[in-house]
Amino acid sequence: MERHYIVSEKDLPVSCPLPWTVRWNSHPRVYLPLKPGSDATCPYCGAVFSLSSGHQRDKG
């Protein structure tokens, strides 16, 4: 199952795992460089993060 999260500039800096991630299923926290028009992928779990101008969030 691919996880894709859309975050806004208000959410920066973005780190994975996200605050609502279950602790027993976590990996070390990593901060991901995120720029408009590009995605960032977590090197541990493969979650993809995209920057949007809106404030919607997909908890996929």
C-alpha positions in Angstrom: 0.0 0.0 0.0 1.5 3.3 -1.1 1.2 6.2 1.3 1.0 9.6 -0.3 0.6 12.7 1.9 -0.2 16.2 0.7 1.0 18.9 3.0 0.9 22.7 2.9 3.6 25.2 3.5 2.1 25.6 7.0 3.2 22.0 7.7 6.9 22.6 6.9 9.3 21.3 7.9 8.0 17.9 7.0 9.3 14.9 8.9 8.5 11.2 8.7 7.0 9.4 10.6 4.1 11.8 11.0 2.8 12.8 14.5 -0.2 10.4 14.2 1.9 7.4 13.3 1.6 4.5 15.7 4.8 4.4 17.7 5.5 0.6 17.5 5.4 0.9 13.8 7.7 3.9 13.5 11.2 4.4 12.2 13.8 7.0 13.1 12.5 10.6 12.4 13.9 12.1 9.2 13.2 15.5 7.8 12.5 15.7 4.1 13.4 18.5 1.8 10.1 19.5 0.1 9.9 22.2 -2.7 6.9 23.3 -4.7 6.3 21.1 -7.7 8.4 18.2 -6.4 7.9 15.2 -4.2 10.0 13.8 -1.3 10.2 10.1 -0.5 11.0 8.8 3.0 14.1 6.5 2.8 12.8 4.2 5.5 9.1 3.5 4.7 8.7 4.9 1.1 6.0 7.4 2.0 5.7 10.1 -0.6 5.1 13.8 0.4 3.9 16.5 -1.9 3.6 20.2 -1.3 0.3 21.8 -2.1 -0.8 25.4 -1.8 -4.0 24.3 -0.1 -4.2 22.8 3.4 -5.5 19.3 2.7 -3.9 16.2 4.1 -4.3 12.6 3.1 -3.7 10.2 5.9 -3.5 7.3 3.4 
